[in-house]
Amino acid sequence: MLRLSSYRDFDWVLLGFVMLLSLISVLEIKSATLHTKFHGFDQKQIGFLVVGVILMFLISLIDYHRLIDIAHWAYGIGILSLIAVALFGTRVLGGKRWVGFHGVHFQPSEWIKLVLIIAMARYFWGLAGKELTWGDIGKAFALVCVPMVFVLKQPDLGTALTYLPILICGLFLGGIRFRQAGIILLVIAVLGFGVYKSGKHLKPYQQARINAFLDPDSDPRGSGYQIRQSLIAVGSGGIWGKGANKGTQTQGDFLPIPYTDFIFAAFCEEHGFVGAIGVLLLYFLILMRLIQNAQTASDLPGTFIIMGVVAVMIFQIAVNIGMVVGLMPVTGIPLPLMSYGGSSILFSFLSLGIVMNIRMRRFVN
């Protein structure tokens, strides 16, 4: 365990960017829920942030190599937690994704992302210097696909998709060859097209969301409603926005769930193009600091872990914002550090704690 003096090596600049984005999140959640039954969620978000910061500092004190050593145990516990969700989970809005305990709801599928990142780092560390075979690639797929299947059964397509960038990042850093990558992409494309055309393996609401993405005007009051209202909110914000608490789409309750999935649309309506660019700049600075920390990591697993965090964050940002502006289907993937939700916030800060952990040990032999 490091001495407290090692906190001089903490990435305080990165933490500053993260806390600034978190502050924006709290203010936007307060504005988006001001006249709704969800009023007060901003206070809950503050509570999640406080717990997240505490956990971040605690996990930064534990040598990340110990976390890698117990990755197989954590993976097993993670699978058991997903089984517990299937057996005893709380069903909300048609999905069984949470386990409740004394009024507190926990979403295991969120923290599985962190387990997968560490497990992937351990797996590819063991293959370092070796040319990847199809058997190695198959094992990596199995490592990710097992929890992914459980999450898809909940059903929670959005969270399940966030496991894919972990796999892609691991294969890329692990040295997959272009020919192997090309074959995998071709197979996935063929299977994906087949699943969409047949519709047999898609839930009705998932099929409707894809159709709404391809043609939002086909059902403007049904499956296309969310995308249309989001586009109206973003467009009506103009350059400077309408001001806090003054968004007609947001305050008029036209924009669906503006404190979670569509929080960026609500922010754009109230703060305009300038505000949106400011938030995107913050994300860019956070990602650049993370990549810089990956480059200075003292060993390969440290680099793998940080880049896994980067891959998940980029994917979630791209899909959520793409969804808001109509470039992606609606999937329910939260915007990191902005969307309301305890499980998402805790994952972000636990990930940040491991990043700090790796940074603080970059000069330790």
C-alpha positions as CSV (number, residue, x, y, z in Angstrom):
1,M,0.0,0.0,0.0
2,L,1.3,3.4,-0.9
3,R,2.0,6.2,1.6
4,L,-0.4,9.1,1.7
5,S,2.4,11.3,0.3
6,S,2.0,9.4,-3.0
7,Y,-1.2,11.4,-3.6
8,R,1.1,14.1,-5.0
9,D,1.2,11.8,-8.1
10,F,-2.6,11.8,-8.2
11,D,-4.0,13.2,-11.4
12,W,-5.7,16.2,-9.8
13,V,-6.2,17.8,-13.3
14,L,-8.2,14.8,-14.5
15,L,-10.2,14.8,-11.3
16,G,-10.9,18.5,-11.7
17,F,-12.3,18.0,-15.2
18,V,-14.4,15.1,-13.9
19,M,-15.8,17.0,-11.0
20,L,-16.7,20.0,-13.3
21,L,-18.6,17.7,-15.6
22,S,-20.3,16.2,-12.5
23,L,-21.3,19.6,-11.3
24,I,-22.9,20.3,-14.7
25,S,-24.7,17.0,-14.4
26,V,-26.2,17.9,-11.1
27,L,-27.4,21.3,-12.3
28,E,-28.9,19.9,-15.4
29,I,-30.7,17.1,-13.5
30,K,-32.1,19.7,-11.2
31,S,-33.4,21.8,-14.1
32,A,-34.8,18.8,-16.0
33,T,-36.7,17.5,-13.0
34,L,-37.8,20.8,-11.5
35,H,-41.5,20.5,-12.1
36,T,-41.8,16.7,-12.2
37,K,-42.3,13.9,-9.8
38,F,-38.6,13.3,-10.1
39,H,-37.7,16.6,-8.4
40,G,-34.9,16.0,-5.9
41,F,-33.0,13.5,-8.1
42,D,-30.2,16.1,-8.2
43,Q,-29.7,15.6,-4.4
44,K,-29.6,11.8,-4.9
45,Q,-27.0,12.4,-7.7
46,I,-24.9,14.4,-5.2
47,G,-25.1,11.4,-2.8
48,F,-23.9,9.1,-5.6
49,L,-21.0,11.4,-6.4
50,V,-19.9,11.6,-2.7
51,V,-19.9,7.8,-2.4
52,G,-18.1,7.6,-5.8
53,V,-15.3,9.9,-4.8
54,I,-14.8,8.0,-1.5
55,L,-14.6,4.7,-3.4
56,M,-12.2,6.3,-5.9
57,F,-9.8,7.3,-3.2
58,L,-10.1,3.9,-1.4
59,I,-9.5,1.8,-4.6
60,S,-6.5,4.0,-5.5
61,L,-4.7,2.7,-2.3
62,I,-5.0,-1.0,-3.4
63,D,-2.2,-2.1,-5.7
64,Y,-3.9,-2.8,-9.1
65,H,-1.8,-6.0,-9.5
66,R,-3.8,-7.5,-6.6
67,L,-7.0,-6.7,-8.5
68,I,-5.6,-8.5,-11.5
69,D,-4.7,-11.5,-9.3
70,I,-8.3,-11.9,-8.1
71,A,-9.9,-11.1,-11.5
72,H,-11.0,-14.7,-11.9
73,W,-12.8,-14.6,-8.6
74,A,-14.4,-11.3,-9.4
75,Y,-15.5,-12.6,-12.7
76,G,-17.2,-15.6,-11.0
77,I,-18.9,-13.4,-8.5
78,G,-20.1,-11.1,-11.3
79,I,-21.7,-14.1,-13.1
80,L,-23.4,-15.1,-9.9
81,S,-24.7,-11.6,-9.4
82,L,-26.2,-11.7,-12.9
83,I,-27.9,-15.0,-12.0
84,A,-29.2,-13.4,-8.9
85,V,-30.8,-10.7,-11.0
86,A,-32.5,-13.3,-13.2
87,L,-33.9,-15.1,-10.1
88,F,-34.6,-12.3,-7.6
89,G,-34.2,-9.1,-9.6
90,T,-36.6,-6.1,-9.4
91,R,-38.5,-5.5,-12.7
92,V,-38.7,-1.8,-13.7
93,L,-40.2,-0.6,-17.0
94,G,-40.3,-4.1,-18.4
95,G,-36.7,-5.0,-17.6
96,K,-35.3,-7.1,-14.7
97,R,-31.9,-5.4,-14.2
98,W,-31.7,-4.5,-10.5
99,V,-31.2,-6.3,-7.2
100,G,-32.9,-4.5,-4.3
101,F,-31.7,-4.6,-0.7
102,H,-33.3,-2.5,2.1
103,G,-34.6,0.1,-0.4
104,V,-31.2,0.3,-2.3
105,H,-31.2,-0.9,-5.9
106,F,-27.9,-2.2,-7.4
107,Q,-27.3,-2.9,-11.1
108,P,-24.7,-5.6,-11.4
109,S,-24.4,-5.3,-15.2
110,E,-22.7,-1.9,-14.7
111,W,-19.9,-3.1,-12.4
112,I,-19.4,-6.2,-14.6
113,K,-17.8,-3.7,-17.1
114,L,-15.0,-3.0,-14.7
115,V,-14.5,-6.7,-14.0
116,L,-14.3,-7.4,-17.7
117,I,-11.7,-4.7,-18.2
118,I,-9.5,-6.2,-15.5
119,A,-10.1,-9.7,-16.7
120,M,-9.2,-8.8,-20.3
121,A,-6.0,-7.1,-19.1
122,R,-5.0,-10.3,-17.2
123,Y,-5.9,-12.5,-20.1
124,F,-3.9,-10.6,-22.8
125,W,-1.1,-10.0,-20.4
126,G,-0.6,-13.8,-20.3
127,L,-0.5,-13.8,-24.1
128,A,2.1,-11.0,-24.3
129,G,4.6,-11.5,-27.1
130,K,2.6,-14.3,-28.6
131,E,0.8,-14.2,-32.0
132,L,-2.9,-14.5,-31.4
133,T,-4.5,-17.7,-32.7
134,W,-8.2,-18.2,-33.4
135,G,-8.3,-20.2,-30.2
136,D,-7.1,-17.2,-28.2
137,I,-9.6,-14.9,-29.9
138,G,-12.4,-17.4,-29.2
139,K,-11.6,-17.5,-25.5
140,A,-11.6,-13.7,-25.4
141,F,-15.0,-13.7,-27.1
142,A,-16.3,-16.3,-24.6
143,L,-15.0,-14.2,-21.7
144,V,-17.2,-11.2,-22.8
145,C,-20.1,-13.1,-24.3
146,V,-21.1,-15.1,-21.2
147,P,-22.1,-12.0,-19.1
148,M,-23.4,-10.4,-22.3
149,V,-25.9,-13.2,-22.8
150,F,-27.2,-12.8,-19.2
151,V,-27.6,-9.0,-19.6
152,L,-29.4,-9.4,-23.0
153,K,-31.9,-11.7,-21.2
154,Q,-32.8,-9.0,-18.7
155,P,-33.3,-7.4,-21.4
156,D,-30.8,-4.6,-21.5
157,L,-29.3,-4.3,-25.0
158,G,-27.7,-0.9,-24.2
159,T,-25.5,-2.2,-21.3
160,A,-24.7,-5.4,-23.1
161,L,-23.4,-3.4,-26.1
162,T,-20.9,-1.6,-23.8
163,Y,-19.1,-4.8,-23.2
164,L,-18.1,-4.9,-26.9
165,P,-15.6,-2.0,-26.8
166,I,-13.7,-3.9,-24.0
167,L,-13.4,-6.9,-26.3
168,I,-12.4,-4.8,-29.3
169,C,-9.8,-2.9,-27.3
170,G,-8.3,-6.1,-25.8
171,L,-8.0,-7.7,-29.2
172,F,-6.5,-4.6,-30.8
173,L,-3.9,-4.1,-28.0
174,G,-3.4,-7.9,-27.9
175,G,-2.1,-7.9,-31.5
176,I,-5.0,-9.2,-33.6
177,R,-4.0,-9.3,-37.3
178,F,-5.9,-7.3,-39.9
179,R,-7.0,-10.5,-41.7
180,Q,-8.4,-11.9,-38.5
181,A,-10.2,-8.6,-37.8
182,G,-11.6,-8.5,-41.3
183,I,-13.1,-12.0,-41.1
184,I,-14.6,-11.2,-37.7
185,L,-16.2,-8.0,-38.9
186,L,-17.6,-9.7,-42.0
187,V,-19.2,-12.5,-40.0
188,I,-20.7,-10.0,-37.5
189,A,-22.1,-7.9,-40.3
190,V,-23.7,-10.9,-42.0
191,L,-25.1,-12.2,-38.7
192,G,-26.4,-8.7,-37.7
193,F,-28.1,-8.2,-41.1
194,G,-29.7,-11.6,-40.8
195,V,-31.0,-11.0,-37.3
196,Y,-32.4,-7.6,-38.3
197,K,-34.1,-9.0,-41.4
198,S,-35.6,-12.0,-39.7
199,G,-36.6,-10.1,-36.5
200,K,-36.7,-13.5,-34.6
201,H,-34.0,-12.5,-32.1
202,L,-35.1,-9.0,-31.5
203,K,-37.7,-7.8,-29.0
204,P,-40.6,-5.9,-30.6
205,Y,-39.5,-2.6,-29.0
206,Q,-35.9,-3.2,-30.3
207,Q,-37.2,-3.7,-33.8
208,A,-39.4,-0.6,-33.4
209,R,-36.4,1.5,-32.3
210,I,-34.3,0.4,-35.3
211,N,-37.2,1.2,-37.6
212,A,-37.7,4.6,-35.9
213,F,-34.0,5.3,-36.4
214,L,-34.2,4.5,-40.1
215,D,-37.4,6.5,-40.6
216,P,-38.4,8.6,-37.6
217,D,-41.4,10.0,-39.4
218,S,-42.9,6.5,-39.9
219,D,-44.4,6.6,-36.4
220,P,-44.0,10.1,-35.0
221,R,-46.2,9.5,-32.0
222,G,-45.0,6.1,-31.2
223,S,-41.5,4.6,-31.8
224,G,-40.2,7.8,-33.5
225,Y,-41.4,10.1,-30.7
226,Q,-38.2,10.1,-28.6
227,I,-35.9,10.9,-31.6
228,R,-38.2,13.6,-32.9
229,Q,-38.6,15.4,-29.5
230,S,-34.8,15.1,-29.0
231,L,-34.1,16.7,-32.3
232,I,-36.6,19.5,-31.7
233,A,-34.9,20.2,-28.3
234,V,-31.4,20.2,-29.7
235,G,-32.4,22.5,-32.6
236,S,-34.5,24.9,-30.5
237,G,-31.5,25.6,-28.3
238,G,-29.8,27.6,-31.1
239,I,-26.4,29.1,-30.4
240,W,-26.8,30.2,-26.8
241,G,-29.7,28.2,-25.6
242,K,-32.9,29.3,-23.9
243,G,-31.4,29.4,-20.4
244,A,-31.6,27.2,-17.4
245,N,-35.1,26.0,-16.4
246,K,-36.5,27.6,-19.6
247,G,-36.4,24.8,-22.1
248,T,-39.9,24.3,-23.6
249,Q,-39.3,20.7,-24.6
250,T,-37.7,19.9,-21.3
251,Q,-39.9,21.9,-19.0
252,G,-43.0,21.1,-21.0
253,D,-42.4,17.4,-20.5
254,F,-42.2,16.6,-24.2
255,L,-38.6,15.4,-24.0
256,P,-38.6,11.8,-22.6
257,I,-36.5,11.0,-19.5
258,P,-34.4,14.2,-19.8
259,Y,-32.4,13.4,-16.7
260,T,-30.9,10.1,-18.0
261,D,-30.8,9.0,-21.6
262,F,-31.7,12.4,-23.1
263,I,-29.9,14.7,-20.7
264,F,-27.6,16.0,-23.5
265,A,-30.7,17.0,-25.5
266,A,-32.0,18.9,-22.4
267,F,-28.6,20.6,-21.9
268,C,-28.5,21.6,-25.6
269,E,-31.9,23.2,-25.4
270,E,-31.0,25.2,-22.3
271,H,-27.4,26.1,-23.2
272,G,-27.3,25.9,-26.9
273,F,-24.5,25.0,-29.3
274,V,-21.9,26.9,-27.2
275,G,-22.8,24.8,-24.1
276,A,-22.7,21.6,-26.1
277,I,-19.2,22.4,-27.4
278,G,-18.1,23.1,-23.8
279,V,-19.3,19.7,-22.6
280,L,-17.7,17.9,-25.6
281,L,-14.5,19.8,-24.9
282,L,-14.6,18.5,-21.3
283,Y,-15.0,15.0,-22.5
284,F,-12.1,15.4,-24.9
285,L,-9.8,16.7,-22.1
286,I,-10.8,13.8,-19.9
287,L,-10.1,11.3,-22.6
288,M,-6.8,12.8,-23.4
289,R,-5.7,12.7,-19.8
290,L,-6.7,9.1,-19.6
291,I,-4.8,8.2,-22.7
292,Q,-1.7,10.1,-21.3
293,N,-1.9,8.0,-18.2
294,A,-2.1,4.9,-20.2
295,Q,1.1,5.9,-22.1
296,T,3.0,6.4,-18.8
297,A,1.8,3.2,-17.1
298,S,4.6,1.1,-15.8
299,D,3.5,-2.2,-17.4
300,L,1.3,-3.7,-20.0
301,P,-1.8,-4.6,-17.8
302,G,-1.9,-1.0,-16.5
303,T,-2.1,0.2,-20.1
304,F,-4.7,-2.4,-21.0
305,I,-6.9,-1.4,-18.0
306,I,-6.8,2.4,-18.7
307,M,-7.4,1.9,-22.4
308,G,-10.3,-0.4,-21.6
309,V,-11.8,2.5,-19.5
310,V,-11.2,4.8,-22.5
311,A,-12.9,2.4,-24.9
312,V,-16.1,2.1,-22.8
313,M,-16.3,5.9,-22.3
314,I,-15.8,6.7,-26.0
315,F,-18.4,4.2,-26.9
316,Q,-21.0,5.5,-24.4
317,I,-20.4,9.1,-25.4
318,A,-20.6,8.4,-29.1
319,V,-23.7,6.2,-28.8
320,N,-25.6,8.5,-26.4
321,I,-24.9,11.7,-28.3
322,G,-25.5,10.0,-31.6
323,M,-28.8,8.8,-30.3
324,V,-29.7,12.3,-29.2
325,V,-29.1,13.8,-32.6
326,G,-30.6,10.9,-34.6
327,L,-27.4,9.3,-35.8
328,M,-27.9,6.2,-33.6
329,P,-30.9,4.1,-32.6
330,V,-32.3,4.6,-29.1
331,T,-30.5,2.1,-26.8
332,G,-30.7,3.5,-23.3
333,I,-27.0,3.9,-22.9
334,P,-26.3,6.6,-20.3
335,L,-24.0,9.6,-20.9
336,P,-20.9,9.0,-18.6
337,L,-20.7,11.4,-15.6
338,M,-23.8,13.3,-16.7
339,S,-26.8,10.9,-16.8
340,Y,-28.6,10.3,-13.5
341,G,-27.9,6.9,-11.9
342,G,-26.0,5.5,-9.0
343,S,-24.6,2.3,-10.8
344,S,-23.3,4.4,-13.7
345,I,-21.7,7.0,-11.5
346,L,-20.1,4.4,-9.2
347,F,-18.7,2.5,-12.2
348,S,-17.2,5.8,-13.5
349,F,-15.5,6.7,-10.2
350,L,-14.3,3.1,-9.5
351,S,-12.7,3.1,-13.0
352,L,-11.2,6.5,-12.3
353,G,-9.8,5.1,-9.0
354,I,-8.0,2.3,-10.8
355,V,-6.6,4.8,-13.3
356,M,-5.3,6.9,-10.4
357,N,-4.0,3.7,-8.9
358,I,-2.0,2.9,-12.0
359,R,-0.7,6.4,-12.3
360,M,0.5,6.6,-8.7
361,R,2.5,3.4,-9.3
362,R,4.1,4.3,-12.6
363,F,7.5,4.8,-10.9
364,V,7.2,1.8,-8.6
365,N,9.2,-1.3,-9.6
